[in-house]
Structures are given as C-alpha cells and as structure tokens.
Amino acid sequence: MAKTDPQIERLGQVLHKSLKRLELSTRLDEYGVWPVWNDVVGPAIARNAQPEKIRNGTLFIKVTSPVWMQQLQYMKEMIAERLNQRLKGNIVRNILFVVGQIDTQAVEVDSKPTAPSPAALPELPISDDFLESVPDPEIRQAFKRLLRSYSRRHRKTRTP
C-alpha cells in the first residue's frame, strides 16, 4: 500500500474549502430548485409555471397567463415550503411570478399518462391543504365546488 502524504488533501476537501471561501455553496443550494421543481409542483402546474431565476432567496417563476399567476399567488407559501422540505433548507424565502412563454422542453410531462381501470376510480380526493391555503372563504368554496365537479366529470368519462 502507498503511504499517504499529510500535505495531500482529498479533492472533496479542497472543493469544500473553495466553495466556502468563495461563498458559492449558497448559490449551488439555490440552483437545486430546478431539478426538483416538476416533482414538487406536479404536472399541471409544471406545464404552466417554470422557475426563471433565483436571487437572494427570491424565486422568480414564469407563468403562462395572468390566471395562473393569480392561482399560484394563493399557493406560493405552500410551494416554497415544499421546495424547502425537498431541498432540506430555507432556500426559497419568497416567490414572485411573471407572465411569459414557458420553454416546453423544460417540462418533462408524460404525453400519454396511464389511465387507471374504471373500477379503481373513486371520486378524486380534494386536497384540504390546498383549500386551507386559500384565504378568501368564497374563493375556497368556489374551488371546492369546481374540484368536486371536475372529479365527477372525470369519473364519468372513464367509466364504460
């Protein structure tokens, strides 16, 4: 076996020290948002909203329309919380939305999702977390009615 020289450092240690000295580790943590975005927000939101940039804990999200901007405004705290849980740190402290064109190549969503059997289609559950995140009671009730209606129609179109 070869002897180890005490002056030789492992590459990982050298990189770690360099990142600390250059204060780049925070920036690298921030850029961890991109690989997990689609998984965290789900396919529907991912098709209509994508991260644009992140600066000092503020994540800028490009959305396809003002309607999506308004909807996601109600969900931004929940999205930030889920991103931070996934990234294991307080990386995203604020989210700002801007309307623009989404790069469809950035969205990896299946073009042909597999449909469950009609027997396995109970009424789709309504996310209480989502509903509780909507502060206005009238809007919350409207979303609840909309989700129930969608669930019933979705179930009817799948049954023979």
N, CA, C and O of each residue as an XYZ file, in Angstrom:
640
protein
N       0.831     -1.183      0.000
C       0.000      0.000      0.000
C       0.876      1.247      0.000
O       1.942      1.282      0.615
N       0.405      2.252     -0.695
C       1.154      3.503     -0.783
C       0.937      4.322      0.482
O      -0.144      4.316      1.071
N       1.982      5.022      0.881
C       1.871      5.887      2.049
C       1.140      7.169      1.657
O       1.278      7.663      0.538
N       0.365      7.695      2.596
C      -0.337      8.945      2.315
C       0.489     10.108      2.822
O       1.034     10.069      3.925
N       0.571     11.119      2.021
C       1.305     12.326      2.365
C       0.354     13.247      3.124
O      -0.723     13.557      2.615
N       0.721     13.694      4.329
C      -0.184     14.536      5.113
C      -0.506     15.870      4.414
O      -1.499     16.516      4.752
N       0.313     16.282      3.455
C       0.058     17.549      2.772
C      -0.920     17.390      1.611
O      -1.452     18.375      1.098
N      -1.150     16.153      1.203
C      -2.076     15.913      0.108
C      -3.491     15.856      0.683
O      -3.782     15.059      1.575
N      -4.357     16.711      0.157
C      -5.745     16.739      0.611
C      -6.632     16.055     -0.423
O      -6.310     15.997     -1.609
N      -7.717     15.557      0.048
C      -8.679     14.962     -0.869
C      -9.328     16.069     -1.695
O      -9.501     17.197     -1.234
N      -9.678     15.716     -2.913
C     -10.285     16.676     -3.820
C     -11.575     17.256     -3.234
O     -11.841     18.450     -3.367
N     -12.354     16.423     -2.600
C     -13.601     16.883     -1.990
C     -13.361     17.933     -0.922
O     -14.115     18.901     -0.822
N     -12.312     17.750     -0.121
C     -11.984     18.723      0.919
C     -11.546     20.054      0.309
O     -11.911     21.121      0.801
N     -10.770     19.981     -0.752
C     -10.304     21.193     -1.416
C     -11.497     21.952     -2.011
O     -11.595     23.172     -1.878
N     -12.403     21.214     -2.671
C     -13.583     21.851     -3.249
C     -14.466     22.472     -2.172
O     -14.964     23.586     -2.334
N     -14.654     21.753     -1.084
C     -15.482     22.260      0.008
C     -14.905     23.564      0.552
O     -15.642     24.528      0.756
N     -13.601     23.601      0.786
C     -12.956     24.818      1.294
C     -13.074     25.963      0.296
O     -13.314     27.109      0.677
N     -12.905     25.645     -0.979
C     -13.001     26.677     -2.018
C     -14.406     27.252     -2.100
O     -14.584     28.465     -2.212
N     -15.401     26.376     -2.044
C     -16.776     26.844     -2.093
C     -17.105     27.730     -0.900
O     -17.788     28.745     -1.042
N     -16.623     27.350      0.264
C     -16.852     28.166      1.457
C     -16.199     29.527      1.306
O     -16.805     30.557      1.605
N     -14.945     29.523      0.835
C     -14.207     30.767      0.689
C     -14.874     31.691     -0.334
O     -14.942     32.902     -0.127
N     -15.360     31.125     -1.424
C     -15.984     31.916     -2.480
C     -17.475     32.162     -2.236
O     -18.127     32.872     -3.001
N     -18.006     31.571     -1.169
C     -19.419     31.676     -0.821
C     -20.323     31.239     -1.975
O     -21.358     31.856     -2.229
N     -19.930     30.189     -2.661
C     -20.720     29.660     -3.772
C     -21.691     28.569     -3.339
O     -22.624     28.243     -4.074
N     -21.484     28.009     -2.165
C     -22.346     26.899     -1.747
C     -23.798     27.346     -1.630
O     -24.703     26.569     -1.934
N     -24.040     28.573     -1.198
C     -25.407     29.079     -1.107
C     -26.033     29.147     -2.492
O     -27.191     28.768     -2.670
N     -25.279     29.623     -3.465
C     -25.786     29.706     -4.837
C     -26.077     28.310     -5.389
O     -27.075     28.111     -6.081
N     -25.217     27.355     -5.089
C     -25.443     25.989     -5.551
C     -26.699     25.405     -4.913
O     -27.459     24.695     -5.572
N     -26.919     25.700     -3.634
C     -28.137     25.238     -2.965
C     -29.378     25.829     -3.634
O     -30.380     25.138     -3.819
N     -29.302     27.118     -3.995
C     -30.437     27.771     -4.651
C     -30.768     27.114     -5.981
O     -31.941     26.951     -6.317
N     -29.756     26.738     -6.733
C     -29.998     26.142     -8.037
C     -30.496     24.695     -7.947
O     -30.760     24.066     -8.972
N     -30.622     24.178     -6.756
C     -31.217     22.862     -6.564
C     -32.711     22.861     -6.841
O     -33.321     21.795     -6.930
N     -33.317     24.054     -6.980
C     -34.751     24.165     -7.254
C     -35.095     23.539     -8.604
O     -36.103     22.842     -8.718
N     -34.280     23.775     -9.621
C     -34.608     23.318    -10.976
C     -34.823     21.808    -11.088
O     -35.827     21.388    -11.664
N     -33.931     20.986    -10.568
C     -34.146     19.533    -10.743
C     -35.382     18.987    -10.027
O     -35.916     17.955    -10.433
N     -35.843     19.658     -8.974
C     -36.963     19.116     -8.203
C     -38.288     19.809     -8.494
O     -39.329     19.350     -8.024
N     -38.279     20.892     -9.251
C     -39.482     21.702     -9.469
C     -40.665     20.871     -9.963
O     -41.731     20.896     -9.349
N     -40.495     20.142    -11.052
C     -41.621     19.403    -11.645
C     -42.209     18.384    -10.679
O     -43.427     18.211    -10.629
N     -41.368     17.716     -9.920
C     -41.856     16.737     -8.949
C     -42.619     17.409     -7.817
O     -43.642     16.896     -7.365
N     -42.129     18.548     -7.360
C     -42.736     19.229     -6.218
C     -44.105     19.803     -6.575
O     -45.045     19.677     -5.790
N     -44.233     20.431     -7.744
C     -45.491     21.111     -8.076
C     -46.470     20.244     -8.851
O     -47.658     20.562     -8.899
N     -46.008     19.163     -9.456
C     -46.890     18.298    -10.217
C     -46.985     18.716    -11.674
O     -46.589     19.825    -12.035
N     -47.519     17.818    -12.523
C     -47.503     18.054    -13.968
C     -48.351     19.231    -14.437
O     -47.950     19.938    -15.361
N     -49.514     19.460    -13.825
C     -50.386     20.545    -14.286
C     -49.720     21.906    -14.078
O     -49.714     22.743    -14.981
N     -49.173     22.119    -12.911
C     -48.505     23.391    -12.640
C     -47.215     23.484    -13.434
O     -46.878     24.554    -13.940
N     -46.483     22.372    -13.552
C     -45.212     22.382    -14.282
C     -45.408     22.775    -15.745
O     -44.534     23.409    -16.336
N     -46.546     22.405    -16.334
C     -46.818     22.793    -17.726
C     -47.069     24.283    -17.855
O     -46.913     24.845    -18.939
N     -47.456     24.933    -16.760
C     -47.849     26.340    -16.813
C     -46.981     27.269    -15.986
O     -47.219     28.477    -15.970
N     -45.982     26.738    -15.300
C     -45.113     27.571    -14.479
C     -43.751     26.898    -14.346
O     -43.662     25.715    -14.019
N     -42.693     27.663    -14.602
C     -41.331     27.143    -14.502
C     -40.428     28.184    -13.842
O     -40.617     29.383    -14.045
N     -39.450     27.734    -13.054
C     -38.524     28.684    -12.432
C     -37.712     29.417    -13.494
O     -37.233     28.816    -14.455
N     -37.569     30.698    -13.306
C     -36.814     31.537    -14.232
C     -35.430     31.849    -13.674
O     -34.418     31.679    -14.354
N     -35.403     32.317    -12.402
C     -34.139     32.613    -11.737
C     -34.394     32.678    -10.242
O     -35.538     32.712     -9.788
N     -33.303     32.696     -9.487
C     -33.408     32.833     -8.033
C     -32.326     33.796     -7.580
O     -31.164     33.659     -7.964
N     -32.702     34.760     -6.774
C     -31.774     35.767     -6.270
C     -32.040     35.999     -4.790
O     -33.138     36.399     -4.405
N     -31.048     35.750     -3.976
C     -31.124     36.005     -2.528
C     -32.386     35.428     -1.888
O     -33.036     36.091     -1.080
N     -32.724     34.209     -2.246
C     -33.866     33.532     -1.655
C     -35.198     33.845     -2.308
O     -36.218     33.288     -1.902
N     -35.224     34.722     -3.311
C     -36.456     35.031     -4.029
C     -36.451     34.272     -5.345
O     -35.581     34.474     -6.192
N     -37.432     33.397     -5.503
C     -37.554     32.575     -6.698
C     -38.517     33.252     -7.667
O     -39.657     33.548     -7.309
N     -38.061     33.497     -8.888
C     -38.877     34.106     -9.923
C     -39.424     32.982    -10.804
O     -38.666     32.192    -11.366
N     -40.749     32.925    -10.912
C     -41.419     31.869    -11.659
C     -42.102     32.482    -12.871
O     -42.853     33.449    -12.745
N     -41.840     31.917    -14.044
C     -42.518     32.354    -15.265
C     -43.777     31.514    -15.416
O     -43.725     30.285    -15.358
N     -44.917     32.190    -15.612
C     -46.199     31.511    -15.768
C     -46.796     31.836    -17.134
O     -46.460     32.854    -17.741
N     -47.684     30.965    -17.614
C     -48.215     31.113    -18.966
C     -49.287     32.188    -19.102
O     -49.512     32.694    -20.202
N     -49.956     32.547    -18.001
C     -51.033     33.528    -18.116
C     -51.277     34.219    -16.773
O     -50.842     33.735    -15.728
N     -51.977     35.356    -16.814
C     -52.339     36.030    -15.560
C     -53.230     35.164    -14.663
O     -53.193     35.294    -13.439
N     -54.024     34.288    -15.269
C     -54.884     33.399    -14.481
C     -54.019     32.464    -13.631
O     -54.280     32.272    -12.443
N     -52.995     31.892    -14.247
C     -52.088     31.028    -13.494
C     -51.327     31.834    -12.451
O     -51.075     31.341    -11.351
N     -50.962     33.056    -12.779
C     -50.270     33.898    -11.810
C     -51.134     34.096    -10.565
O     -50.655     33.967     -9.439
N     -52.405     34.410    -10.778
C     -53.324     34.628     -9.665
C     -53.494     33.358     -8.836
O     -53.436     33.401     -7.607
N     -53.703     32.236     -9.509
C     -53.902     30.967     -8.806
C     -52.672     30.605     -7.969
O     -52.792     30.232     -6.802
N     -51.503     30.719     -8.572
C     -50.283     30.338     -7.864
C     -49.932     31.313     -6.751
O     -49.221     30.957     -5.811
N     -50.425     32.533     -6.853
C     -50.208     33.508     -5.787
C     -50.769     32.977     -4.470
O     -50.178     33.174     -3.408
N     -51.922     32.298     -4.552
C     -52.533     31.712     -3.351
C     -51.738     30.517     -2.826
O     -51.827     30.176     -1.646
N     -50.974     29.893     -3.691
C     -50.265     28.671     -3.324
C     -48.779     28.891     -3.053
O     -48.072     27.932     -2.744
N     -48.290     30.112     -3.159
C     -46.843     30.330     -3.128
C     -46.194     29.927     -1.808
O     -45.066     29.434     -1.809
N     -46.872     30.122     -0.692
C     -46.289     29.717      0.589
C     -46.164     28.200      0.674
O     -45.163     27.676      1.162
N     -47.186     27.503      0.195
C     -47.156     26.045      0.203
C     -46.053     25.525     -0.728
O     -45.340     24.583     -0.382
N     -45.917     26.139     -1.905
C     -44.869     25.730     -2.848
C     -43.498     25.957     -2.246
O     -42.636     25.081     -2.321
N     -43.281     27.128     -1.645
C     -41.985     27.432     -1.025
C     -41.680     26.432      0.088
O     -40.547     25.969      0.219
N     -42.681     26.107      0.879
C     -42.484     25.153      1.977
C     -42.084     23.773      1.443
O     -41.170     23.136      1.967
N     -42.776     23.324      0.401
C     -42.465     22.003     -0.170
C     -41.081     21.987     -0.823
O     -40.349     21.003     -0.714
N     -40.730     23.079     -1.501
C     -39.388     23.149     -2.088
C     -38.325     23.103     -0.999
O     -37.332     22.385     -1.127
N     -38.529     23.858      0.059
C     -37.555     23.881      1.159
C     -37.446     22.530      1.851
O     -36.357     22.128      2.261
N     -38.569     21.826      1.984
C     -38.514     20.481      2.556
C     -37.682     19.568      1.669
O     -36.849     18.802      2.155
N     -37.912     19.656      0.378
C     -37.203     18.797     -0.578
C     -35.713     19.135     -0.624
O     -34.872     18.247     -0.768
N     -35.390     20.436     -0.501
C     -34.001     20.882     -0.563
C     -33.310     20.844      0.802
O     -32.115     21.118      0.913
N     -34.079     20.501      1.834
C     -33.547     20.366      3.196
C     -32.855     21.640      3.680
O     -31.730     21.608      4.180
N     -33.555     22.754      3.519
C     -33.020     24.027      3.992
C     -33.992     25.149      3.681
O     -34.977     24.951      2.970
N     -33.712     26.324      4.216
C     -34.547     27.502      3.978
C     -34.001     28.255      2.770
O     -33.473     29.359      2.901
N     -34.133     27.652      1.597
C     -33.559     28.196      0.373
C     -34.496     29.223     -0.253
O     -34.072     30.330     -0.583
N     -35.775     28.859     -0.418
C     -36.763     29.738     -1.054
C     -37.522     30.478      0.043
O     -38.294     29.880      0.793
N     -37.291     31.785      0.125
C     -37.955     32.587      1.144
C     -39.116     33.401      0.577
O     -39.990     33.840      1.324
N     -39.127     33.600     -0.729
C     -40.191     34.361     -1.378
C     -40.319     33.884     -2.819
O     -39.351     33.411     -3.414
N     -41.514     34.012     -3.372
C     -41.737     33.645     -4.766
C     -42.442     34.806     -5.463
O     -43.433     35.339     -4.963
N     -41.914     35.188     -6.625
C     -42.542     36.214     -7.459
C     -42.878     35.590     -8.805
O     -42.108     34.790     -9.337
N     -44.028     35.960     -9.351
C     -44.486     35.402    -10.613
C     -44.446     36.451    -11.707
O     -44.772     37.616    -11.478
N     -44.045     36.030    -12.902
C     -44.056     36.896    -14.079
C     -44.684     36.106    -15.231
O     -44.476     34.900    -15.361
N     -45.453     36.809    -16.058
C     -46.091     36.147    -17.198
C     -45.099     36.102    -18.347
O     -44.425     37.091    -18.636
N     -45.013     34.964    -18.995
C     -44.111     34.799    -20.127
C     -44.345     33.462    -20.792
O     -45.238     32.706    -20.412
N     -43.535     33.186    -21.782
C     -43.662     31.927    -22.507
C     -42.803     30.866    -21.823
O     -41.638     31.097    -21.499
N     -43.409     29.696    -21.613
C     -42.735     28.583    -20.951
C     -41.974     27.769    -21.994
O     -42.489     27.484    -23.075
N     -40.750     27.403    -21.654
C     -39.955     26.525    -22.509
C     -40.496     25.112    -22.346
O     -40.324     24.497    -21.294
N     -41.149     24.596    -23.381
C     -41.791     23.282    -23.271
C     -40.791     22.150    -23.122
O     -41.154     21.076    -22.643
N     -39.539     22.358    -23.519
C     -38.527     21.313    -23.353
C     -38.151     21.144    -21.886
O     -37.692     20.074    -21.486
N     -38.339     22.181    -21.085
C     -38.006     22.096    -19.668
C     -39.024     21.278    -18.894
O     -38.747     20.809    -17.790
N     -40.210     21.107    -19.482
C     -41.278     20.380    -18.805
C     -41.245     18.933    -19.261
O     -41.499     18.638    -20.429
N     -40.934     18.036    -18.349
C     -40.892     16.614    -18.662
C     -42.167     15.969    -18.154
O     -42.185     15.364    -17.083
N     -43.232     16.103    -18.929
C     -44.521     15.544    -18.545
C     -44.882     14.474    -19.563
O     -44.731     14.680    -20.768
N     -45.360     13.330    -19.079
C     -45.738     12.242    -19.977
C     -46.839     12.698    -20.916
O     -47.818     13.303    -20.481
N     -46.683     12.409    -22.208
C     -47.700     12.790    -23.174
C     -48.894     11.848    -23.124
O     -50.009     12.251    -23.456
N     -48.680     10.599    -22.715
C     -49.764      9.628    -22.607
C     -49.766      9.028    -21.201
O     -49.174      7.972    -20.976
N     -50.428      9.698    -20.257
C     -50.456      9.138    -18.912
C     -51.262      7.846    -18.896
O     -52.232      7.691    -19.639
N     -50.851      6.944    -18.055
C     -51.555      5.676    -17.963
C     -52.838      5.877    -17.181
O     -52.825      6.455    -16.094
N     -53.935      5.407    -17.726
C     -55.234      5.574    -17.088
C     -55.512      4.386    -16.180
O     -55.286      3.240    -16.569
N     -55.998      4.650    -14.978
C     -56.356      3.538    -14.103
C     -57.634      2.879    -14.609
O     -58.368      3.453    -15.413
N     -57.885      1.678    -14.131
C     -59.095      0.981    -14.548
C     -60.311      1.732    -14.012
O     -60.222      2.356    -12.954
N     -61.448      1.688    -14.717
C     -62.638      2.412    -14.272
C     -63.088      2.020    -12.874
O     -63.624      2.851    -12.141
N     -62.879      0.767    -12.498
C     -63.295      0.329    -11.159
C     -62.460      0.989    -10.076
O     -62.910      1.130     -8.939
N     -61.255      1.390    -10.420
C     -60.357      1.992     -9.433
C     -60.473      3.504     -9.414
O     -59.557      4.188     -8.961
N     -61.602      4.043     -9.906
C     -61.768      5.486     -9.956
C     -62.846      5.968     -8.997
O     -63.967      6.257     -9.417
N     -62.516      6.055     -7.712
C     -63.468      6.674     -6.799
C     -63.435      8.178     -7.043
O     -62.636      8.664     -7.843
N     -64.286      8.900     -6.367
C     -64.245     10.355     -6.523
C     -62.864     10.836     -6.105
O     -62.345     10.437     -5.063
N     -62.276     11.692     -6.924
C     -60.926     12.171     -6.645
C     -60.922     12.957     -5.337
O     -61.837     13.744     -5.095
N     -59.915     12.760     -4.493
C     -59.891     13.472     -3.220
C     -59.611     14.957     -3.431
O     -58.860     15.343     -4.327
N     -60.219     15.768     -2.600
C     -59.996     17.212     -2.644
C     -58.940     17.519     -1.597
O     -59.082     17.158     -0.428
N     -57.885     18.186     -2.026
C     -56.773     18.480     -1.138
C     -57.168     19.540     -0.112
O     -57.385     20.703     -0.452
N     -57.256     19.120      1.141
C     -57.581     20.067      2.205
C     -56.462     21.082      2.392
O     -56.720     22.236      2.732
N     -55.207     20.653      2.170
C     -54.078     21.578      2.289
C     -54.231     22.723      1.306
O     -54.019     23.885      1.651
N     -54.606     22.382      0.064
C     -54.790     23.418     -0.950
C     -55.925     24.343     -0.550
O     -55.777     25.565     -0.591
N     -57.059     23.766     -0.163
C     -58.214     24.593      0.178
C     -57.928     25.499      1.369
O     -58.364     26.650      1.391
N     -57.200     24.991      2.356
C     -56.870     25.809      3.520
C     -55.890     26.927      3.168
O     -55.820     27.934      3.873
N     -55.133     26.756      2.081
C     -54.171     27.785      1.699
C     -54.847     28.977      1.017
O     -54.223     30.022      0.834
N     -56.124     28.824      0.639
C     -56.864     29.927      0.014
C     -57.507     30.743      1.127
O     -58.397     30.249      1.820
N     -57.064     31.994      1.307
C     -57.540     32.788      2.454
C     -59.006     33.237      2.337
O     -59.695     33.316      3.354
N     -59.486     33.525      1.156
C     -60.841     34.032      0.972
C     -61.849     32.879      1.027
O     -61.736     31.940      0.240
N     -62.839     32.926      1.944
C     -63.787     31.811      2.077
C     -64.646     31.587      0.834
O     -64.974     30.444      0.514
N     -65.016     32.657      0.129
C     -65.827     32.493     -1.079
C     -65.033     31.799     -2.181
O     -65.559     30.919     -2.863
N     -63.783     32.185     -2.357
C     -62.931     31.547     -3.360
C     -62.677     30.101     -2.971
O     -62.665     29.215     -3.825
N     -62.471     29.859     -1.662
C     -62.252     28.494     -1.186
C     -63.454     27.609     -1.531
O     -63.279     26.485     -2.001
N     -64.676     28.109     -1.298
C     -65.884     27.343     -1.627
C     -66.003     27.134     -3.130
O     -66.406     26.060     -3.578
N     -65.656     28.152     -3.911
C     -65.731     28.022     -5.366
C     -64.765     26.946     -5.855
O     -65.119     26.142     -6.717
N     -63.555     26.925     -5.313
C     -62.587     25.890     -5.685
C     -63.094     24.507     -5.281
O     -62.931     23.540     -6.025
N     -63.697     24.417     -4.121
C     -64.203     23.134     -3.650
C     -65.285     22.611     -4.603
O     -65.284     21.434     -4.965
N     -66.213     23.500     -5.009
C     -67.261     23.093     -5.962
C     -66.646     22.700     -7.298
O     -67.046     21.706     -7.904
N     -65.673     23.482     -7.753
C     -65.016     23.199     -9.027
C     -64.315     21.840     -8.993
O     -64.438     21.056     -9.934
N     -63.581     21.560     -7.913
C     -62.869     20.293     -7.796
C     -63.833     19.112     -7.721
O     -63.572     18.060     -8.305
N     -64.942     19.280     -7.007
C     -65.934     18.201     -6.939
C     -66.550     17.943     -8.308
O     -66.723     16.797     -8.722
N     -66.879     19.030     -9.002
C     -67.464     18.897    -10.336
C     -66.493     18.207    -11.288
O     -66.883     17.316    -12.042
N     -65.240     18.617    -11.251
C     -64.226     18.009    -12.102
C     -64.083     16.522    -11.775
O     -63.978     15.686    -12.672
N     -64.081     16.210    -10.497
C     -63.935     14.822    -10.069
C     -65.080     13.965    -10.592
O     -64.859     12.851    -11.065
N     -66.305     14.484    -10.509
C     -67.458     13.724    -11.001
C     -67.387     13.546    -12.511
O     -67.625     12.446    -13.011
N     -67.061     14.613    -13.253
C     -66.967     14.517    -14.713
C     -65.837     13.602    -15.137
O     -65.982     12.822    -16.078
N     -64.722     13.692    -14.452
C     -63.570     12.856    -14.784
C     -63.907     11.388    -14.593
O     -63.520     10.545    -15.402
N     -64.624     11.086    -13.526
C     -65.014      9.708    -13.238
C     -66.009      9.208    -14.271
O     -65.932      8.048    -14.676
N     -66.947     10.049    -14.713
C     -67.947      9.647    -15.691
C     -67.315      9.353    -17.045
O     -67.730      8.415    -17.727
N     -66.323     10.136    -17.442
C     -65.699      9.936    -18.761
C     -64.859      8.678    -18.784
O     -64.569      8.170    -19.867
N     -64.453      8.150    -17.642
C     -63.596      6.962    -17.601
C     -64.379      5.673    -17.444
O     -63.859      4.595    -17.731
N     -65.636      5.768    -16.987
C     -66.401      4.539    -16.787
C     -67.093      4.132    -18.076
O     -67.463      4.996    -18.871
N     -67.284      2.792    -18.312
C     -67.893      2.345    -19.571
C     -69.376      2.664    -19.630
O     -70.035      2.354    -20.622
